[in-house]
Amino acid sequence: MIKQTPSAHSCSLRTRLMTTALLACLCSAASLSGAMAQTTDQTAGQTTGKSADQHKAIRVIEGVSMVPARADDARAPETGSASSSGQQAATTAGQSANGTIIPHAVDASVDDMQPYLQVRVVQNLQAQTAKGSTQALKAQRKLIINLNRHFLELPPKVWQNEQNARAAVIHLLSGGHPAVGHRLLSLDPPPAVDPALLKGALAYIEGRKNEAYRVFSTIDPLSLSPTLGGQIALVQAILALPDNLEDAQVAIDKARLLLPGSLVEEAALRRGVSVAAAENDTRLFQAYSLQYMRRFNNSIYNSDFRRRFAIAMRRFGESKEGSNFAELDTVISEFDMDARRSLYLLLSYSSLIAGNVPLAQQAAKAALPLTLDGSQDQSRSHLYLAGSMIDADSIKLSLQHLWKVQRSNLTSRDQILAEKISQVINNIRAWPETRDPALAFTIRPLTGDKGKPGWQLETLTEGRQAIRQTDLFLSSSKQSSLR
């Protein structure tokens, strides 16, 4: 056995593993106890000194990873050297993990962290939910509940730190309890943050949409730190929908710019899909959808994205303006085969009902190869193709597709559509017979040689006589009505 000799530039495998595990921890209570001592008074010390049963902290669970600390927090003013060391420890832990999965549960308490570090833990968990971690979602919910109680007990001095005050606003917009906002607004001196941010956040979570929109519309997210500005931009987009699509789109892009890779960007892209569909902008829809599917396809909110995408297909189909099928097809092709088939059929049906025949035909043609023989979806594809080919030049193809439809496979909605398509095709094939003699017409031969003077005289004479008789009839009717 070869014995490894430790040196100044190398260490044993055991030592490296222990170092990695320590760096993956959020922050140990020992490394941050000094930070809390510098930023809280004696009351805070009594609060954090309660029993473990009363203040049971959230533990970082297996499968949850850290994301690097944000540089904008490092630029904010610090309250002391101990706080700076806590900042450095959190930053080091985040950079060391670098998005890797923690192999074991970490028994690290967050009670001893400052509020801005605690909120950062919430954001880290949210980033993991955007990657598909259901464990992170459960931990996030428990941690937010814990922070609601914890923030209510912290002394006013803590909120004089600008980092902590900004974190309180982020906490409220991330699902915090309104009681936290009411307490912060009642403090004297007030927290070291713009009171409009606290008032707007409180109005938003309490459902006072008009007031929240009025407050946040005066704030530029780009003038704030990225962590706070991105959250504000997302809220601005939500408040602007559905009345002001342009403002919502601008806010969505700001949120994506400020917090890339976060749950904020994931939520912004989901709403961007709906905005692009409402504006009938297939190119923007393509950009938002591809960004989401290639970066957040494992998100736990992916079902909401698919629901919005299906609604968008219906909107594009019902739009009176022509939609670009090639751009839509580029996005649909990113889905699995079953989802592609369903989306093509949904787009084809919506387009056919709205009279957008070219789009309906293209979508139905794309869906047909993805169907199984004798299936309901195959009958639907043939039906929509038959409906989109009702034209004098393609009537034979329309009939061929219609004959392949198995009516028993169709839903009641599609059966009604099949009946209407059959009636239209039959009316095109046979010239309609007039039943009312008054609607019949005859072709009279011309009298005289065409081109010679007076060759239209007989026809014009008959027309003048008919007009004269009509005038007499109308005048007599008017006189009788006056009597």
Order of alpha helices (4+ residues) and beta strands (2+ residues): alpha-alpha-alpha-alpha-alpha-alpha-alpha-alpha-alpha-alpha-alpha-alpha-alpha-alpha-alpha-alpha-alpha-alpha-alpha-alpha-alpha-alpha-alpha
